[in-house]
């Protein structure tokens, strides 16, 4: 057997290291695919520049213009008009929309309100939504396709002046079966039989009539003077249309059980979109 000296082993190791270093040198670099991904600019939702500003609202999951209108005390048609929304399926989460009229329209509305006993005429415009049930088929079919497609009927003279409490009447004759609860129940629940009359609690204009607001069934929303809305839910039949002027005591619906476990009328009064206790507003009976 041939004897290998330590010095030979050292020389061989040095030669091997040198050979490996040569293979790893820049002149012998193995081909490497370099991928450079250009960062795509993130698209901001429409109106994002107005987020957080007074008079604007950022749309959340599950929102619809109907619900936003109810929560802010505005007509959903007006909100659509102020934001140039023309397609019922073209609002999105994160979008920022105007929920108060532009300065020019606000001044015009104030003048109209003063000349009509405190109630400004509603302007018909198109609507929008996020979820499929935001606008039911009947309501969508009856809505005008553009802000200029139809003119509002003359506004009824109201007994409500801006800042005054309206002189409400009871919307149904049945017993009160559930009271308003802050943060839980947003109105009174009035009992009755299917088909019992439901009447307008005050003079106003219908800003919504349909079944597109989840949990309310067949619903009517009326806008009154002094920043008030009233809502009438769970009806079996709706007898008025959007943009229709109604008088206090006028029959607007028939009591029912749509989206409810029994025949009832869920009745709300809202001031600037905030629910208030109807029992404190309605006359004693």
PyMOL commands that set and color helices and strands:
alter all, ss='L'
color gray80, all
select helices_A, chain A and resi 6-23+26-28+48-50+65-72+76-82+103-115+137-142+278-280
alter helices_A, ss='H'
color red, helices_A
select strands_A, chain A and resi 56-58+96-98+176-178+188-190+197-199+204-210+218-224+228-235+237-238+245-246+251-254+265-271+274-276
alter strands_A, ss='S'
color yellow, strands_A
deselect
rebuild
show_as cartoon
